[in-house]
């Protein structure tokens, strides 16, 4: 047998197996991709995947904005 390992020259998926879509932002809270990007990932070119990967870090801040949390649900009582 050969020691050669077949390797594909592809951009790896950013999926971290935390698949929860943020209801307002419409992006996955795990990988930060949109539903459309997740669905199209297998059909994207390496260049398209790199472009998405480059944009992901800038999306993280969109999920850190909170609108009250527990205190808001309890009517503002602390």
N, CA, C and O atoms as a printed pandas DataFrame, in Angstrom:
     atom_number atom_name residue_name chain_id  residue_number  x_coord  y_coord  z_coord
0              1         N          UNK        A               1    0.831   -1.197    0.000
1              2        CA          UNK        A               1    0.000    0.000    0.000
2              3         C          UNK        A               1    0.868    1.250    0.000
3              4         O          UNK        A               1    2.000    1.241    0.485
4              5         N          UNK        A               2    0.339    2.277   -0.530
5              6        CA          UNK        A               2    1.065    3.534   -0.611
6              7         C          UNK        A               2    0.842    4.359    0.646
7              8         O          UNK        A               2   -0.217    4.283    1.269
8              9         N          UNK        A               3    1.839    5.143    1.014
9             10        CA          UNK        A               3    1.709    6.041    2.155
10            11         C          UNK        A               3    1.072    7.365    1.767
11            12         O          UNK        A               3    0.813    8.217    2.617
12            13         N          UNK        A               4    0.823    7.527    0.473
13            14        CA          UNK        A               4    0.215    8.771    0.007
14            15         C          UNK        A               4   -1.222    8.856    0.501
15            16         O          UNK        A               4   -1.972    7.882    0.432
16            17         N          UNK        A               5   -1.593   10.010    0.991
17            18        CA          UNK        A               5   -2.945   10.257    1.451
18            19         C          UNK        A               5   -3.566   11.267    0.503
19            20         O          UNK        A               5   -2.993   12.319    0.219
20            21         N          UNK        A               6   -4.750   10.922    0.022
21            22        CA          UNK        A               6   -5.429   11.843   -0.876
22            23         C          UNK        A               6   -5.958   13.015   -0.072
23            24         O          UNK        A               6   -6.647   12.837    0.932
24            25         N          UNK        A               7   -5.633   14.194   -0.517
25            26        CA          UNK        A               7   -6.091   15.397    0.159
26            27         C          UNK        A               7   -6.754   16.300   -0.863
27            28         O          UNK        A               7   -6.288   16.442   -1.993
28            29         N          UNK        A               8   -7.851   16.906   -0.440
29            30        CA          UNK        A               8   -8.556   17.840   -1.307
30            31         C          UNK        A               8   -8.110   19.250   -0.962
31            32         O          UNK        A               8   -7.895   19.578    0.205
32            33         N          UNK        A               9   -7.976   20.063   -1.965
33            34        CA          UNK        A               9   -7.586   21.451   -1.771
34            35         C          UNK        A               9   -8.855   22.292   -1.602
35            36         O          UNK        A               9   -9.252   23.027   -2.506
36            37         N          UNK        A              10   -9.482   22.169   -0.427
37            38        CA          UNK        A              10  -10.719   22.881   -0.171
38            39         C          UNK        A              10  -10.617   23.690    1.111
39            40         O          UNK        A              10   -9.820   23.396    2.002
40            41         N          UNK        A              11  -11.444   24.708    1.172
41            42        CA          UNK        A              11  -11.574   25.482    2.398
42            43         C          UNK        A              11  -12.457   24.659    3.328
43            44         O          UNK        A              11  -13.557   24.253    2.953
44            45         N          UNK        A              12  -11.976   24.417    4.528
45            46        CA          UNK        A              12  -12.737   23.639    5.502
46            47         C          UNK        A              12  -13.977   24.412    5.949
47            48         O          UNK        A              12  -14.008   25.642    5.916
48            49         N          UNK        A              13  -14.975   23.678    6.358
49            50        CA          UNK        A              13  -16.194   24.290    6.876
50            51         C          UNK        A              13  -15.930   24.868    8.266
51            52         O          UNK        A              13  -15.190   24.277    9.051
52            53         N          UNK        A              14  -16.531   26.020    8.573
53            54        CA          UNK        A              14  -16.374   26.591    9.914
54            55         C          UNK        A              14  -17.336   25.973   10.930
55            56         O          UNK        A              14  -17.387   26.415   12.078
56            57         N          UNK        A              15  -18.095   24.960   10.522
57            58        CA          UNK        A              15  -19.090   24.343   11.404
58            59         C          UNK        A              15  -18.429   23.800   12.671
59            60         O          UNK        A              15  -17.392   23.139   12.616
60            61         N          UNK        A              16  -19.057   24.096   13.815
61            62        CA          UNK        A              16  -18.569   23.602   15.106
62            63         C          UNK        A              16  -19.632   22.749   15.795
63            64         O          UNK        A              16  -19.562   22.510   17.001
64            65         N          UNK        A              17  -20.613   22.294   15.022
65            66        CA          UNK        A              17  -21.698   21.432   15.512
66            67         C          UNK        A              17  -22.536   22.072   16.606
67            68         O          UNK        A              17  -23.062   21.379   17.476
68            69         N          UNK        A              18  -22.663   23.388   16.565
69            70        CA          UNK        A              18  -23.606   24.118   17.418
70            71         C          UNK        A              18  -24.540   24.819   16.440
71            72         O          UNK        A              18  -24.320   25.971   16.065
72            73         N          UNK        A              19  -25.573   24.113   16.039
73            74        CA          UNK        A              19  -26.435   24.587   14.959
74            75         C          UNK        A              19  -27.713   25.204   15.514
75            76         O          UNK        A              19  -28.749   24.548   15.622
76            77         N          UNK        A              20  -27.610   26.476   15.859
77            78        CA          UNK        A              20  -28.754   27.223   16.379
78            79         C          UNK        A              20  -28.789   28.543   15.626
79            80         O          UNK        A              20  -27.820   29.301   15.633
80            81         N          UNK        A              21  -29.903   28.806   14.983
81            82        CA          UNK        A              21  -30.030   30.041   14.210
82            83         C          UNK        A              21  -30.592   31.140   15.099
83            84         O          UNK        A              21  -31.651   30.985   15.706
84            85         N          UNK        A              22  -29.869   32.250   15.167
85            86        CA          UNK        A              22  -30.315   33.410   15.934
86            87         C          UNK        A              22  -31.566   33.963   15.258
87            88         O          UNK        A              22  -31.532   34.257   14.063
88            89         N          UNK        A              23  -32.674   34.113   15.995
89            90        CA          UNK        A              23  -33.935   34.495   15.358
90            91         C          UNK        A              23  -33.930   35.877   14.708
91            92         O          UNK        A              23  -34.580   36.064   13.680
92            93         N          UNK        A              24  -33.233   36.826   15.263
93            94        CA          UNK        A              24  -33.226   38.171   14.693
94            95         C          UNK        A              24  -32.154   38.339   13.620
95            96         O          UNK        A              24  -32.415   38.930   12.573
96            97         N          UNK        A              25  -30.971   37.834   13.869
97            98        CA          UNK        A              25  -29.857   38.020   12.941
98            99         C          UNK        A              25  -29.855   37.017   11.788
99           100         O          UNK        A              25  -29.252   37.265   10.744
100          101         N          UNK        A              26  -30.532   35.882   11.981
101          102        CA          UNK        A              26  -30.643   34.847   10.955
102          103         C          UNK        A              26  -29.297   34.257   10.562
103          104         O          UNK        A              26  -29.070   33.914    9.402
104          105         N          UNK        A              27  -28.403   34.142   11.551
105          106        CA          UNK        A              27  -27.123   33.474   11.334
106          107         C          UNK        A              27  -26.952   32.407   12.408
107          108         O          UNK        A              27  -27.517   32.516   13.496
108          109         N          UNK        A              28  -26.180   31.390   12.100
109          110        CA          UNK        A              28  -25.923   30.315   13.051
110          111         C          UNK        A              28  -25.051   30.850   14.178
111          112         O          UNK        A              28  -24.041   31.509   13.933
112          113         N          UNK        A              29  -25.445   30.564   15.410
113          114        CA          UNK        A              29  -24.664   31.050   16.553
114          115         C          UNK        A              29  -23.356   30.287   16.716
115          116         O          UNK        A              29  -22.465   30.743   17.432
116          117         N          UNK        A              30  -23.227   29.136   16.065
117          118        CA          UNK        A              30  -21.991   28.361   16.143
118          119         C          UNK        A              30  -20.949   28.804   15.128
119          120         O          UNK        A              30  -19.819   29.132   15.488
120          121         N          UNK        A              31  -21.337   28.812   13.850
121          122        CA          UNK        A              31  -20.352   29.099   12.791
122          123         C          UNK        A              31  -20.487   30.500   12.204
123          124         O          UNK        A              31  -19.613   30.942   11.460
124          125         N          UNK        A              32  -21.558   31.193   12.525
125          126        CA          UNK        A              32  -21.825   32.569   12.090
126          127         C          UNK        A              32  -22.210   32.692   10.611
127          128         O          UNK        A              32  -22.264   33.798   10.074
128          129         N          UNK        A              33  -22.476   31.557    9.955
129          130        CA          UNK        A              33  -22.914   31.633    8.559
130          131         C          UNK        A              33  -24.434   31.792    8.499
131          132         O          UNK        A              33  -25.155   31.403    9.418
132          133         N          UNK        A              34  -24.901   32.378    7.388
133          134        CA          UNK        A              34  -26.337   32.478    7.161
134          135         C          UNK        A              34  -26.856   31.113    6.719
135          136         O          UNK        A              34  -26.086   30.242    6.317
136          137         N          UNK        A              35  -28.161   30.945    6.798
137          138        CA          UNK        A              35  -28.776   29.697    6.351
138          139         C          UNK        A              35  -28.449   29.465    4.874
139          140         O          UNK        A              35  -28.183   28.335    4.464
140          141         N          UNK        A              36  -28.469   30.518    4.092
141          142        CA          UNK        A              36  -28.169   30.402    2.672
142          143         C          UNK        A              36  -26.727   29.938    2.446
143          144         O          UNK        A              36  -26.467   29.098    1.585
144          145         N          UNK        A              37  -25.804   30.488    3.217
145          146        CA          UNK        A              37  -24.400   30.090    3.089
146          147         C          UNK        A              37  -24.186   28.637    3.498
147          148         O          UNK        A              37  -23.425   27.909    2.860
148          149         N          UNK        A              38  -24.865   28.221    4.567
149          150        CA          UNK        A              38  -24.738   26.833    5.024
150          151         C          UNK        A              38  -25.248   25.891    3.941
151          152         O          UNK        A              38  -24.603   24.890    3.628
152          153         N          UNK        A              39  -26.402   26.209    3.371
153          154        CA          UNK        A              39  -26.992   25.366    2.345
154          155         C          UNK        A              39  -26.181   25.298    1.070
155          156         O          UNK        A              39  -26.156   24.265    0.402
156          157         N          UNK        A              40  -25.519   26.382    0.729
157          158        CA          UNK        A              40  -24.765   26.453   -0.521
158          159         C          UNK        A              40  -23.304   26.042   -0.369
159          160         O          UNK        A              40  -22.596   25.931   -1.370
160          161         N          UNK        A              41  -22.837   25.814    0.853
161          162        CA          UNK        A              41  -21.414   25.579    1.117
162          163         C          UNK        A              41  -20.805   24.511    0.200
163          164         O          UNK        A              41  -19.718   24.709   -0.343
164          165         N          UNK        A              42  -21.486   23.404    0.030
165          166        CA          UNK        A              42  -20.963   22.306   -0.782
166          167         C          UNK        A              42  -20.847   22.645   -2.259
167          168         O          UNK        A              42  -20.091   22.001   -2.986
168          169         N          UNK        A              43  -21.583   23.643   -2.706
169          170        CA          UNK        A              43  -21.548   24.051   -4.114
170          171         C          UNK        A              43  -20.681   25.283   -4.355
171          172         O          UNK        A              43  -20.472   25.677   -5.503
172          173         N          UNK        A              44  -20.179   25.890   -3.290
173          174        CA          UNK        A              44  -19.364   27.109   -3.436
174          175         C          UNK        A              44  -17.975   26.781   -3.946
175          176         O          UNK        A              44  -17.428   25.709   -3.685
176          177         N          UNK        A              45  -17.426   27.725   -4.673
177          178        CA          UNK        A              45  -16.037   27.597   -5.119
178          179         C          UNK        A              45  -15.124   27.897   -3.928
179          180         O          UNK        A              45  -15.565   28.499   -2.950
180          181         N          UNK        A              46  -13.860   27.483   -4.004
181          182        CA          UNK        A              46  -12.934   27.825   -2.917
182          183         C          UNK        A              46  -12.857   29.335   -2.668
183          184         O          UNK        A              46  -12.725   29.774   -1.526
184          185         N          UNK        A              47  -12.939   30.117   -3.731
185          186        CA          UNK        A              47  -12.880   31.580   -3.581
186          187         C          UNK        A              47  -14.102   32.094   -2.826
187          188         O          UNK        A              47  -13.980   32.970   -1.970
188          189         N          UNK        A              48  -15.273   31.554   -3.139
189          190        CA          UNK        A              48  -16.488   31.971   -2.440
190          191         C          UNK        A              48  -16.414   31.577   -0.968
191          192         O          UNK        A              48  -16.809   32.349   -0.095
192          193         N          UNK        A              49  -15.914   30.391   -0.699
193          194        CA          UNK        A              49  -15.776   29.945    0.692
194          195         C          UNK        A              49  -14.793   30.828    1.455
195          196         O          UNK        A              49  -15.052   31.194    2.601
196          197         N          UNK        A              50  -13.683   31.166    0.836
197          198        CA          UNK        A              50  -12.702   32.051    1.493
198          199         C          UNK        A              50  -13.316   33.404    1.811
199          200         O          UNK        A              50  -13.051   33.978    2.867
200          201         N          UNK        A              51  -14.140   33.916    0.894
201          202        CA          UNK        A              51  -14.787   35.211    1.119
202          203         C          UNK        A              51  -15.725   35.140    2.326
203          204         O          UNK        A              51  -15.751   36.060    3.143
204          205         N          UNK        A              52  -16.489   34.062    2.440
205          206        CA          UNK        A              52  -17.377   33.887    3.595
206          207         C          UNK        A              52  -16.545   33.771    4.866
207          208         O          UNK        A              52  -16.845   34.421    5.867
208          209         N          UNK        A              53  -15.500   32.946    4.830
209          210        CA          UNK        A              53  -14.644   32.748    6.010
210          211         C          UNK        A              53  -14.030   34.074    6.477
211          212         O          UNK        A              53  -13.913   34.318    7.678
212          213         N          UNK        A              54  -13.644   34.919    5.532
213          214        CA          UNK        A              54  -13.031   36.206    5.880
214          215         C          UNK        A              54  -14.038   37.131    6.558
215          216         O          UNK        A              54  -13.655   37.975    7.368
216          217         N          UNK        A              55  -15.302   36.980    6.238
217          218        CA          UNK        A              55  -16.334   37.851    6.790
218          219         C          UNK        A              55  -16.844   37.392    8.160
219          220         O          UNK        A              55  -17.376   38.200    8.921
220          221         N          UNK        A              56  -16.688   36.122    8.475
221          222        CA          UNK        A              56  -17.262   35.571    9.710
222          223         C          UNK        A              56  -16.842   36.293   10.988
223          224         O          UNK        A              56  -17.709   36.561   11.819
224          225         N          UNK        A              57  -15.568   36.623   11.196
225          226        CA          UNK        A              57  -15.200   37.294   12.457
226          227         C          UNK        A              57  -15.960   38.595   12.702
227          228         O          UNK        A              57  -16.237   38.944   13.849
228          229         N          UNK        A              58  -16.295   39.308   11.640
229          230        CA          UNK        A              58  -17.011   40.576   11.818
230          231         C          UNK        A              58  -18.462   40.376   12.229
231          232         O          UNK        A              58  -19.108   41.325   12.674
232          233         N          UNK        A              59  -18.983   39.178   12.092
233          234        CA          UNK        A              59  -20.378   38.899   12.440
234          235         C          UNK        A              59  -20.570   38.588   13.928
235          236         O          UNK        A              59  -21.688   38.692   14.431
236          237         N          UNK        A              60  -19.537   38.219   14.619
237          238        CA          UNK        A              60  -19.661   37.792   16.016
238          239         C          UNK        A              60  -20.314   38.859   16.889
239          240         O          UNK        A              60  -21.119   38.528   17.760
240          241         N          UNK        A              61  -19.991   40.110   16.679
241          242        CA          UNK        A              61  -20.554   41.191   17.480
242          243         C          UNK        A              61  -22.055   41.321   17.350
243          244         O          UNK        A              61  -22.711   41.851   18.246
244          245         N          UNK        A              62  -22.608   40.847   16.252
245          246        CA          UNK        A              62  -24.054   40.928   16.049
246          247         C          UNK        A              62  -24.808   40.039   17.025
247          248         O          UNK        A              62  -25.984   40.279   17.296
248          249         N          UNK        A              63  -24.152   39.021   17.554
249          250        CA          UNK        A              63  -24.815   38.093   18.469
250          251         C          UNK        A              63  -24.615   38.478   19.928
251          252         O          UNK        A              63  -25.254   37.891   20.801
252          253         N          UNK        A              64  -23.760   39.431   20.219
253          254        CA          UNK        A              64  -23.474   39.808   21.598
254          255         C          UNK        A              64  -24.404   40.890   22.122
255          256         O          UNK        A              64  -24.407   41.183   23.318
256          257         N          UNK        A              65  -25.196   41.488   21.232
257          258        CA          UNK        A              65  -26.125   42.523   21.660
258          259         C          UNK        A              65  -27.286   41.873   22.380
259          260         O          UNK        A              65  -27.943   40.985   21.836
260          261         N          UNK        A              66  -27.539   42.309   23.595
261          262        CA          UNK        A              66  -28.642   41.741   24.370
262          263         C          UNK        A              66  -29.720   42.794   24.534
263          264         O          UNK        A              66  -29.448   43.994   24.534
264          265         N          UNK        A              67  -30.925   42.331   24.671
265          266        CA          UNK        A              67  -32.049   43.253   24.804
266          267         C          UNK        A              67  -32.766   43.067   26.123
267          268         O          UNK        A              67  -33.995   43.019   26.148
268          269         N          UNK        A              68  -32.050   42.962   27.196
269          270        CA          UNK        A              68  -32.697   42.915   28.494
270          271         C          UNK        A              68  -32.490   41.646   29.276
271          272         O          UNK        A              68  -32.250   41.698   30.483
272          273         N          UNK        A              69  -32.577   40.506   28.620
273          274        CA          UNK        A              69  -32.383   39.245   29.310
274          275         C          UNK        A              69  -33.399   39.004   30.410
275          276         O          UNK        A              69  -34.562   39.388   30.281
276          277         N          UNK        A              70  -32.975   38.383   31.470
277          278        CA          UNK        A              70  -33.851   37.993   32.573
278          279         C          UNK        A              70  -34.493   39.202   33.253
279          280         O          UNK        A              70  -35.679   39.168   33.583
280          281         N          UNK        A              71  -33.729   40.256   33.463
281          282        CA          UNK        A              71  -34.272   41.431   34.131
282          283         C          UNK        A              71  -35.437   42.021   33.332
283          284         O          UNK        A              71  -36.427   42.460   33.917
284          285         N          UNK        A              72  -35.326   42.034   32.019
285          286        CA          UNK        A              72  -36.422   42.579   31.193
286          287         C          UNK        A              72  -37.654   41.691   31.283
287          288         O          UNK        A              72  -38.775   42.198   31.323
288          289         N          UNK        A              73  -37.466   40.376   31.317
289          290        CA          UNK        A              73  -38.605   39.458   31.424
290          291         C          UNK        A              73  -39.317   39.601   32.765
291          292         O          UNK        A              73  -40.524   39.381   32.861
292          293         N          UNK        A              74  -38.572   39.968   33.785
293          294        CA          UNK        A              74  -39.158   40.125   35.116
294          295         C          UNK        A              74  -39.647   41.541   35.395
295          296         O          UNK        A              74  -39.952   41.885   36.536
296          297         N          UNK        A              75  -39.718   42.339   34.374
297          298        CA          UNK        A              75  -40.220   43.696   34.522
298          299         C          UNK        A              75  -39.200   44.683   35.043
299          300         O          UNK        A              75  -39.564   45.712   35.613
300          301         N          UNK        A              76  -37.910   44.378   34.853
301          302        CA          UNK        A              76  -36.855   45.297   35.232
302          303         C          UNK        A              76  -36.423   45.201   36.688
303          304         O          UNK        A              76  -35.537   45.939   37.120
304          305         N          UNK        A              77  -37.027   44.314   37.438
305          306        CA          UNK        A              77  -36.646   44.166   38.850
306          307         C          UNK        A              77  -35.287   43.495   38.955
307          308         O          UNK        A              77  -35.002   42.551   38.217
308          309         N          UNK        A              78  -34.463   43.962   39.845
309          310        CA          UNK        A              78  -33.131   43.395   40.062
310          311         C          UNK        A              78  -33.142   42.559   41.305
311          312         O          UNK        A              78  -32.117   41.986   41.673
